[in-house]
Amino acid sequence: MTGSSEADDDKGAEAGAVPSASAESAVEATDREARIGKVVERTRRARRLTIGIALAAGVLYAWDLVEAVGNLVVLLQYAALVGGSLNSFAWLVLGTAIALPVVVYAGALVLARGRGPLRTAVVLAAGLGVVACLSLIIERLLGG
């Protein structure tokens, strides 16, 4: 008789209204994994966007670098044409103009590290503004 009552209890547990704790924990684990997957995908998208923004800004910083190198080359050619050379002040100013975009870009990347795409774009844009202003000042110092 006890064997038949145990079988009835097992049938009641299988078709019962209350799910077991292991079934609930399996559902919770699946939900947790789905949420983690969404967060990971969102993080990957943000990281890709941040890298894209940094690369696009890098092109703009590189443009300023090319301009500075171009100024150096042109002034060296001009000095050779008139039979002279650049003085130490011109070398200092032109060297600063060449180093400026590289240093500011690196500094902006360090400041923007670990932040989201929007903040990275703002920091890089502010750095680009600093480079533009200082480049104009340097150009004015050279008498342009």
Wavefront OBJ file of the C-alpha trace (Angstrom):
o trace
v 0.000 0.000 0.000
v 2.725 2.404 0.724
v 4.112 1.780 -2.740
v 0.884 2.946 -4.381
v 0.642 6.123 -2.280
v 4.218 7.054 -3.197
v 3.363 6.592 -6.880
v 0.331 8.837 -6.423
v 2.528 11.484 -4.758
v 5.000 11.352 -7.667
v 2.182 11.819 -10.185
v 0.891 14.779 -8.213
v 4.347 16.376 -8.128
v 4.825 15.909 -11.879
v 1.466 17.460 -12.801
v 1.359 19.735 -9.747
v 0.689 23.434 -9.792
v 3.884 24.404 -7.944
v 7.062 24.130 -10.035
v 10.170 22.852 -8.366
v 12.973 25.114 -7.222
v 15.345 23.711 -9.839
v 12.953 24.622 -12.680
v 12.652 28.189 -11.359
v 16.410 28.546 -11.031
v 16.874 27.261 -14.585
v 14.452 29.893 -15.911
v 16.168 32.605 -13.856
v 19.568 31.488 -15.153
v 18.309 31.619 -18.749
v 16.873 35.107 -18.190
v 20.115 36.240 -16.573
v 22.150 34.894 -19.502
v 19.867 36.698 -21.967
v 20.255 39.987 -20.073
v 24.029 39.551 -19.898
v 24.095 38.836 -23.632
v 22.204 42.069 -24.347
v 24.561 44.081 -22.147
v 27.616 42.547 -23.815
v 26.226 43.324 -27.274
v 25.433 46.907 -26.249
v 28.963 47.286 -24.852
v 30.480 45.935 -28.062
v 28.459 48.373 -30.159
v 29.486 51.298 -27.960
v 33.134 50.231 -28.131
v 33.004 49.954 -31.939
v 31.362 53.366 -32.184
v 33.971 54.876 -29.858
v 36.785 53.415 -31.960
v 35.160 54.775 -35.116
v 34.884 58.229 -33.565
v 38.523 58.102 -32.443
v 39.654 57.085 -35.936
v 37.597 59.812 -37.618
v 39.009 62.406 -35.234
v 42.472 60.966 -35.841
v 42.108 61.815 -39.523
v 41.337 65.435 -38.615
v 44.309 65.595 -36.251
v 46.487 64.060 -38.970
v 45.362 66.837 -41.308
v 46.774 69.408 -38.881
v 49.974 67.383 -38.662
v 50.312 67.337 -42.463
v 49.756 71.112 -42.524
v 52.513 71.639 -39.960
v 54.961 69.445 -41.875
v 53.981 71.259 -45.075
v 54.736 74.608 -43.436
v 58.166 73.340 -42.399
v 58.961 72.054 -45.886
v 57.823 75.265 -47.590
v 59.750 77.487 -45.199
v 62.889 75.382 -45.629
v 62.563 75.667 -49.418
v 62.001 79.405 -49.148
v 65.034 79.816 -46.889
v 67.172 77.819 -49.332
v 65.884 79.934 -52.230
v 66.959 83.185 -50.600
v 70.262 81.665 -49.517
v 69.612 81.526 -45.789
v 68.419 79.139 -43.152
v 65.780 79.091 -40.469
v 66.689 80.587 -37.136
v 66.187 78.790 -33.831
v 62.885 80.550 -33.117
v 61.425 79.299 -36.416
v 62.589 75.755 -35.646
v 61.034 75.956 -32.178
v 57.714 77.220 -33.494
v 57.589 74.742 -36.383
v 58.599 71.853 -34.126
v 55.851 72.806 -31.714
v 53.359 72.958 -34.577
v 54.349 69.435 -35.621
v 54.212 67.976 -32.100
v 51.008 69.747 -31.086
v 48.404 67.577 -32.902
v 50.097 64.358 -31.811
v 50.338 65.385 -28.163
v 46.796 66.767 -27.964
v 45.302 63.705 -29.713
v 47.112 61.358 -27.344
v 46.001 63.430 -24.363
v 42.403 63.491 -25.577
v 42.420 59.720 -25.998
v 43.755 59.290 -22.479
v 41.088 61.632 -21.085
v 38.324 59.907 -23.061
v 39.433 56.392 -22.162
v 36.656 54.332 -20.626
v 33.933 56.820 -21.463
v 31.063 56.412 -23.866
v 31.022 57.427 -27.520
v 29.412 60.830 -26.938
v 31.886 61.895 -24.267
v 34.762 60.622 -26.386
v 33.523 62.697 -29.325
v 33.236 65.799 -27.125
v 36.737 65.399 -25.694
v 38.268 64.802 -29.135
v 36.383 67.776 -30.610
v 37.577 70.018 -27.780
v 41.137 68.844 -28.377
v 40.759 69.580 -32.080
v 39.596 73.083 -31.200
v 42.669 73.556 -29.020
v 44.918 72.396 -31.859
v 43.196 74.750 -34.315
v 43.551 77.754 -32.000
v 47.175 77.065 -31.193
v 47.963 76.413 -34.858
v 46.570 79.834 -35.741
v 48.663 81.417 -33.011
v 51.760 79.611 -34.317
v 51.001 80.754 -37.839
v 50.719 84.313 -36.581
v 54.051 83.977 -34.781
v 55.675 83.014 -38.062
v 54.314 86.172 -39.635
v 51.579 84.563 -41.743
l 1 2 3 4 5 6 7 8 9 10 11 12 13 14 15 16 17 18 19 20 21 22 23 24 25 26 27 28 29 30 31 32 33 34 35 36 37 38 39 40 41 42 43 44 45 46 47 48 49 50 51 52 53 54 55 56 57 58 59 60 61 62 63 64 65 66 67 68 69 70 71 72 73 74 75 76 77 78 79 80 81 82 83 84 85 86 87 88 89 90 91 92 93 94 95 96 97 98 99 100 101 102 103 104 105 106 107 108 109 110 111 112 113 114 115 116 117 118 119 120 121 122 123 124 125 126 127 128 129 130 131 132 133 134 135 136 137 138 139 140 141 142 143 144
